[in-house]
Amino acid sequence: MNIECTYFTKSEAYKYIGLPDSEKEQVNSIHIKCSQSSEQLNVNLTEFYNLEKLVINGANIKILSGKWLPSNIQIIELYYTYICEIDTNLRATLPYLNRLYMHTCDNTAIDLMFNDLHLPIWTSSLSIIGCNINKYPSCIAANGFSLLYLDLSENNLKHIPDLASTLPNLRELYINNNRLTALPIVCNSILIYHMHNNLITDLDGKLPYMCTELCAYNNAIQWLPDKLPPNLLRLDISDNSDLDTLPNELPLYLTDLIMDNCQIARLPEFISFKLRAISARNNKLVSINITWPYTLEIINMQDNNITEIPECLADCKYLKNINLAGNPLIKRPIANEFSFAKLPRLVSIILDNTDFETKDIPPAPSLKSVSTGFSDILEIGRQFVNNAMDFIAGNDDMEDSVINSPTALSSINIHPEWP
């Protein structure tokens, strides 16, 4: 049984509408939403013996402790809640607490709270998000062996100490949206690692060997290590404005590569056996004539310096979306050259601001959206001017020439949504 209640009163605790003891034993989840965060929450949940999860949103809590919570609670989630104090000995009062999640829980002394805290030995997930902490909480090291998930994002951290020795079993680490300039040394067991929106300049020697997902966008990274984690499946290095080269070898089973808004001028000759999607918008690429895997579904190379569509893309039989808008494409598909019709699953083509026109794109079996943007608009404009001149000259066939125009507006998709 789940209970969702709203706390309104100023002076007395919420009374759960006289719930009998037999029904309290069936409650395993309570969500309390406070109408006024300035009022102190005053409830006693110790009689809910089987309560497993408590969610509190927008409250003022005098103390987070086992004095008003059942000892067997496993999950506590606090959102936009002001905490005056945390019981330093949660290990004794809430011994089965598995997950503690705190999002935007402000307190001027919050750094001191976490330094003195003793987490339960079963705590495997800890999130301290947007709480304005300035120092890495020392309580984490004391509980490091059991911790699998750690989220310290959206704080003011400038430094994180060595985590390899204190968190040997960590699987997911989120340190994004801080003020870090360097990465901590971490254990190789981490699978998901998010460090975006920091000031990090160097990744060399700091990446976990087992990592499968790495998000490092919007940093100050200037170069990538020659050897990235071999099991990496998803890599996002976008918005590193000084990054101009990629390693000669990328992980063989990479499925998603995102590197928008960098200075990359050349792709490796081969990227991955399993690549599904690549986005390299706003770089300095001049060619995409490499060995593409047949698994490729999405290719977004908008706003580069690419001059031709390579024949090798015709081997990507699963390709669904192509975006080459804003490139100086000068080579159009003709007989014995690249044709979009060779792609049986192609759904969308975007070639805005290129030399292509809609009539240059041959039909493909699954093609639903074609955008050649301003090229077609200019052609329509020229046709309109010619028709106006014909009208002035008294040409009676003007209406037919508009209707039969090969660049009729109904054949153009100006702003399709890129999936």
N, C-alpha and C positions, 0 to 999 in steps of 0.2 A: 504494500500500500504506500502511495506517495501523498504527501501533504504540501500544498502550496498556499502560503498565507501572507497577508500583508499586515504590517505592524503600524497601528495608527496612534495608540494612546500615549499620553505624555507621562503619566505617573505610575501605571501598573503594567504588569507583564501581560503578554498575549495569553489568553486562557484556553486555547484549543477546544472551545465549545464543549466542555465537559466530556471529553473523549474517555470512555471507560478503559480500564486497564487491559482488558482482553483485546481491545482494538489497538491500543498503544503498542502492544507486543508485535502487531502485524506491520507497523510502520517501519520502512527501511530507508526512506528518503524524505527530507524536509527542505523546502526552498522558502526562505523568508525574504520578502522585498519590503524595505522600509520606505515609508512615504517622506520622511524628513531625516536626512542623514545627520542633522545636528543633535537629534535626540538619542539618548543612550539606550541601546537594546538591553532589555532586562528579561531574560527568559531562562527557564530551567528545563532542560531536555533529558535529565538523568533518568526519568521514568520510561523513556523510549529505549528499552533494553536492547532491541535489535536494530537500532538506527545504524545504518552503514554510511550514509552520505548526507552532508549538510551543506547547503548553498545559501550564502547571505549576500544580498545586494544592497548597497547604499546604507550602511548602518554605522553606528558609533558604538564600538565595543570597549568596555572598560578593561577586560582582560580575556585573552584567549587561553582557556585552561580546561582541565577536566572537572572543575568544580561545578560546571553547569552542563557538561556533556557526558554522555554515556562512555564508559571506558573502552568499549569495543568498536567505536566509530573508526571507519577506515578512510574516508575521503572528506576533506574540508576544502571548500572553494569560497573565497572571499573576493567580491568585486566592489570597487569604489567604497571601501569601508575604512573608517578611521579606527585604528587600534591604539589604545592607550598603553597597553602592556601585553607581553606574551609570557606565559608561565615558562620559566627557563627549564623546568624539568618535565617537559611533555613526554619524555621517555618513560617516566613513571606513571603519569596521570592518563596518558592516551597511548598505551603501549602498542596498539594494533594499527595506528595511523599509517596508512600506506601512501597517501597522496595529500600534499599540502600545496594549494594553489592560491596565490595572492596577486591580484591584479589591481593596480592603482590603489594601494592601501598606504596612505600617507601618514607620516609621523616624523617630526623633526629629529627624534632620537632612534629612528628605525635601525640605523647602523649598529648602535649599542645593543638593541634587542637581539639581533641575529648573532652577534658575537658571543653572547652569554647563553644562547639557546642550546639545549641538548635534545636533538631530534630522536624519536623512537627508532629502535634498531631495524624495524621493518619498513621504514620509509624508503620507497624506491623512486618516488617522483616528487620533485621540489620545483616550484615555479614562483619566482619573485619578480614580477613584471611591472614596470612603470612605477616603482616604489621610491625612486630617487635615492637609492643606495649609492654611496660613493666608494665604499671599500668592499672587497670580496669577503663575504661572510665566513668567519672562521668556523662556524658550526658545521659547515659542509664537510670539512676534512674529517671531523670526528665521526661522521656518519657515512664516510665514503664507500665502504665496502658494499653496502646494499643499494646505493643510489644508481639507478639506471637511466633516469631522465632528469636533466637540469636545464632550467630556463631562467636566465638572468637578463633578458632583453629589456630594452627601453629604460635603462638606468643611466648613471653617470660614471660608470667604471672606466678608469684609465689604465688599470693594470690587473691582470689575473695571474696568480702564481702557478707554479708547476702543478698540473692536475694528474699527471701520469701515475704518480705514486700514491696520491690520496683518493682518486676515483678510478680504480683499476677495472671496474666492470661497467662503466658508463656506456650507454648505447646511443643516446641523443643529447646533443649540446647546442643550446641557442644562446648566443652572446651578441646578437645583432642590436643595432641602435644604441650603442654606447659611445665611448670616446677612446677606444683602444687604438694604439698605434702598432702594437705587436701582438702576436698570438701566443697563448700559453702552450707549453708542451703537454700533449694529451695522450691518453692510452690508445692503442691501436684498435680497440674493440668498438670505437664510436662508428655508427653507421650513418647517422644524419647529423650534419654539422652546418649551422647557419651563423654567419659572421657578417652579414651585410650591414651597410650603413654605419661604418666605422671609419677609421683613418689608417687602416692597415696597409703597409707597403710591401711586405715580404711574406710569402707562404712557404718558403723553402725549409724543409726539415720539420715542419710543424703540422703536417696533415696525417691523420690516422690511416693506417694501411688498409683497414677493412671498410673505409668510408664508401657509401653508395650514393649519397646526395650531398653536394657541396654548393652552398649559396654564398658567394663572396662579392656580390654586386655593390656598386656605389662605395668603393674604397679608394685607396691611392696606390693600388698595385701596379707596378711597372713591368714585371715579368713573372712568368710562371715557372715552377721547377720542371726540369727535364722529365722527371718521373712523377706522374700523378698517381693517386691510389688506383691499383689495377682493377678493383671491383666497382669503380665509379660508374653510375648509371645516369646521373643528372648533374650537370655543371652549369652554373650561372655566374659569369664574370662580367656582366654588363656594367656600363657606367664607370669603368676605370679608364679615365681619359688619357692616361699615359701608357697604357698597355698596347704595344704595337706588334708583338709576335706571339705565336703559339708554339708549344713544343712540337718537335718533328713527329713524335709518337703520342697519340692520345689513347686512353684506355680502350681496349678492344671491344668492350660491350657497352659503351656509352650509348644511351638512347636519346637523350635530350641535351643539346648544346645551345646555350644562350649567351651571346656576346655582343649585344647592341651597344652602340655609342662608345666604341673604343677606337683604336688607330690601326687595327689589323689590316695588313696589306697583302697577306698571302695565307692560303689554307694549306695544311699538310696534304701530301699526295693521297693519303688514305686516312679517314677519320675513325671509322668504327664498323664492325660487322653488323651491329644492331641499331644503328642510328635511325631514329624515327622522325625527329624534328630538329631543325637548325634555324636559328634566327641570328643574323649578323647585320642588322640595320645600322646605317650610318657609320660605316667603316671606310677603309680605303682599298677595298678589294678590286682588282682589275680583271680577275678571271676566276671562274668556278669550274674549270675544266680539270676535275680530279676524278678519282675512282669513287663513285658514290655507291653505297650499298643498296640492294634492291628493296630493303625494308623502308626506305625513306618515304615519308608521307607529307611532310610540310617543309618547305624551303622559303625563307624570308630573307632576301638580300636587298631590301629597299635602300635607296640612297647610297650607292657605292659608285665605283667607276667601271663597272662591268660593261663590256662592249658586245658580247655575243652570248647566245644561249647554246651551251655545248651539246653535242650529240649524245654524250654519255648519260644525260638525264633520261633519255628514252629507255634506258635499262631499268629505271625505277618504276616498276609496274604497279606499285602501291601508292605512287605519288598522287596526292589529292589537291594540294594547294601550292600555288607558285606566286610569289610576290617579287617582282623585279622592277617595281616602280622607281622612278627617279634615277635610272641608270642610262648612260649614253649608248644604248643599244643601237647598233647600226646594221647588223646582219640579220636580215629577215629570213624566216624559214621558206625555202624553195624546194624544188624537186631534189631528192637525194640528200637533203639536209634535215636538220631537226624539225620534227612536226609534232605539235601537241596531240595530234590524233593517235600517236603511238602509245599514249598513256590511257589505258582503259578505265582507270578510276579517277581521273582528273575531274575536279568539281569547280575549282575557282582559279582564275588567272588575273593577276593585277599587273598592268604594264603602264600605269599612269606616268606622264612626263617622259615618255620614250618616243622613239621614232615609229612605233607600231600603231596601227589602226585596227579597229574591230574587224574589218574585212580581211586583214592579214592572218587572222586566227582561224584555221580550218576547224570544222566540227569534230568533237571528240565524243565518245559514247556516253559519258556521264557528266559532261560539262554543263554547268548551270549558271555560272557567273563569269562574265568577261568585262574587264575594265581597262580601257586604254585612255581614259580621262581626257586631258587637255588636247591631245592630238586630234581626237574626234570632235571635240568642241570647236577647235579652230577650223576643222574641215566644214562643220555645219555653218560656222560663221562665214567662211568663204562662199559656201553655197547660197547663204542668205543674201550676201552682197551681190552675187551674180544674178540671183533672181530679182533683186530690187532694180538692178541695172536693166534687166530684160523688161521689167514692168515699165520703167521709164521710157524704154525704146518702143513700148507698145507690143511686147511679145505676149500673145494670148496663151502660150503653152506653159506659163510660169507655174500654175497650180500643179500641173502634171509633173513638172520637173521636181517640185518639192516632195510630192507624194512618192515618187519613184526613186528618190535619192538613196544611194547605197549606204549612206550614213544617217539614216533616219534615227531619231532620238530613241525610239523604242528598242533599238538594238544595243544600246550602251548603258552600262551600269557605272555611274560616276563614282559613287562611294560605297562599294560593297564592304561588308564586315569581314575582316580577316579573322579566321578562326584561331 
